[in-house]
Amino acid sequence: MIEPNLNTRISKPNVVRNFPIFVGESNDHPDAFPDGLFIDGLIKNQFGMEMGYIYLKPKGPELIKTIVSNELKNTGFNILTNKNKNVPELSIIVNQIFVETEPGYFAYGNVSVIDVSFTISNQNKSFSKRFKTIEILNIPFFNNHHFLHLSLINNIEKFISASIPDITEIYIKEFK
């Protein structure tokens, strides 16, 4: 079980001033779990055999929604709690959030993948953008499951650094 810290402060503070936005639903993509296993990662031994499953707490969609909401708030957005037809809505589809170990001869690779689609829309327009980040953390000779957590945290930081400025830019250009 991996429980990342949800109180992030990665984005530049106060980029915008009280622009209202409603962060709507955050869901898994319908094809995210084709085999019916709702796992968020795999642990493998030195020979590449699966030894166990990894679960995130909270699950991927709630994790991404909470972190994105915190970062938008840090950037200066006014996050509304109720939907308003005059205010743009941000909806989130988590295509993939996955962590796993990749064993090698002299090192373990701790791989984290975050793939999310955002849609910002109001009653007149809609804009979508997809962000995918991958973090590989190689550890020589031995592996500890804390490195998987570190790989996920590094990837969340990379994901926020890529996505929040673009969401802000789309909002300013198209909805202000």
Salt bridges, closest charged atoms under 4 A:
ASP40 OD2 - LYS59 NZ 2.78
GLU89 OE1 - LYS83 NZ 3.08
GLU100 OE1 - LYS44 NZ 3.11
GLU102 OE2 - LYS44 NZ 3.36
ASP115 OD2 - ARG130 NH2 2.56
GLU135 OE1 - LYS158 NZ 3.03
ASP166 OD2 - LYS129 NZ 2.82
GLU169 OE2 - LYS173 NZ 3.01
GLU174 OE1 - LYS125 NZ 3.82
